[in-house]
Each structure stands twice: as C-alpha cells, then as structure tokens.
C-alpha cells in the first residue's frame, strides 16, 4: 500500500490530499478502467482504492517482493499519513514517499520550506534497523541538507543514536496520536551547582510536537553520554550553563588538590633536609667523641665511616660503639643493639693495646683496620684470639685465628 502513484499524463499523484497534489480529483482515477497507474518505486501496475477506514491509497495488482511501498505494514501506512497530516496542519508543504535525485534515500514524508526546498524528513521506522544503519541513513539526508526525525511505536536500539520520537496511536476515535518519548525538558532548580537537575520525557500530541520540530522550537540535542533527543533551545542553553558550572567547579577542585600535593611534597622535602642535618650533627658529635680513640688507634677519622660499614657488614647485625675501655687495652667496645627486653651484648673490641691481651676472652673478636695492627696483635698474643682485619682503604676483610707462637 502506498499513497503515491504515477499517472501517464498528470504525473505524480498523492492520495493524501484532495486534489491529488496536481489539481485533479480522486473520481478521475478511482474505478476508472482505462487509466493505467504505476508504482513510483517499482513501476508495477497499481489501482486506486479506499480502505475500510476510508483511507485513500494505491495497491499493487501483483505484490512484488522487492517494492518497499508494496510491502508496508498497515501501521506504517497509517503513521506515515499521520505524519504528513501533522506537518500540513502546522502550515508546511509536505509530500509522501519522495525519493532523492540520487536515489540514496526515500522519505516517508518530506517537508519543504517556504522557498520550496526540502528541509526535514519524517520517517515512520517500524521495521528493525541497527544504530549504525540509523546513523548512516541520517547522514545521507544531512548531505542533501535535510534533517530527519525517526518515529517508532516502541523502544528501539537506535532511538538514542539519532533524532527520534516514540509515538502511540489513539485508542478512541477522535483522540490524537501522542509522542510519549524522545521530547525532553530540562529542570534545574535552584540554578546552582547544588540545585537538582534532570532531563525528563514529556508526552504531547504528535501534531504539536511536529509543529515544534518543523518550526525550530525543538532541536536535536546530544547529551554528554552521546544520547540524542529533542528539546527546546532554552533547555539546551540551561544544560550547557550547568555543564559550564560543573567544569569550573572541577577545575577549582583540581587546582586545590594540586596545591595540596605541592605542599605535601614541600613538607616531605623539608623534613628530609632536617633529618639529614640532624644525622650530620650526630655524625660530627660521634667523631668528636671518638677523637681520643682515633689518636690511640692512629686512625684517620675520614676512614671511620667506611670502617664502620665494614663492621656492620661482617657482624650482620645492627651494632653501635660504646666507650674506649681501659680494661680492654683502651680498645673501643662494639655492641650489638639489643632487641626490646634484652641486654646489649659485647660483640668485639676495636684496636686493643696488644699488652692487654693476657687472659683475653677467646670469643671476643678483635677488630683492626690495618695489617700493621694485625702484626702488633700477633706479637702480643699469649692465648688464642680471633682477629678481623677490616681495611677501609682496600675494602677487604680478612679473618685470622691467632695462637701464641711456640718457641
Ligand atoms: Zn511498487
């Protein structure tokens, strides 16, 4: 079923208008045997007919498989006519079933501006299509400067990808068709960031909504999540204003967070510097404390740090230095740091005077920095001792067990 047909001498006929769109009358083609009418889509022979509901249309003598007009459902047929009537009721010139010159689209209803240029296609899309197909077909119209609104009766996978409206047919005679989804309003009150804002669908008669769309009082709007719907320009302005406020607030927050991070970094750097200064002070104080020992051991204070590292490395423990001990030949006592609840333990003695080795505890390691010190120790042993030579100049460690040389 279609609303259009080709007449051999009158040209294109539109059954939805009284004069057939060409200044002729329905009586001139309805039940007139000698007139041969053809389908503008497939070229097959069609006849004028009035449906049970009084709708004038054309039907194919033989229904071809591949003619879109021949295979339209009755609902499609009705919605298409409703869309044409709505456009005309808003004061626009609208034609049914119009193909583009290149043939890459055929509008169910094509609406023309006052200069006679087509600017909007109204598509009753009751058969399935994918979101990609909907976008491709929308782009084809756009290339010819024509906008498009897709109409469906129930929710569709493509409805948020392209400008579309869901409509409902009247249940009672005389009631209007109604748009129930796709036309949205934006509520935002109070108009501050804390104010609640939301989009909601509004239900309105199809004729009214069609008038808004054709008159520019409703525009397609793509929201931040990419979904497309129709709304008034004033609502778009509001939504953009809200988005601007949100972006500003986000920026301010970002700047504040950055400043906080910077301050935290600065504070960490300051603490690290203070800690380093403290450690340096401690180190200097320790060197001063040990000045007497260095003279006794004939050691360069500059090598002390390296020597200490080697002591820690061979002991495998956390150690610290005690006092210079007269009982241990003025050697420096080395302790392991005690765990909580334990006593510190003497782990070794650095550079004891060899004359103090008489009766030396055989388990108490003697630590020396040079081979010369080892020689002095060797010369003085009277009982077995353990000696570790930790040479800070070479970085080498040698362990010795010394016993008195038998003569
Ligand atoms: Zn056909």
Boltz pocket constraint, residues with backbone or C-beta under 6 A from the ligand:
constraints:
  - pocket:
      binder: B
      contacts: [[A, 39], [A, 40], [A, 41], [A, 42], [A, 43], [A, 44], [A, 60], [A, 64], [A, 67], [A, 68], [A, 69], [A, 70]]
      max_distance: 6.0
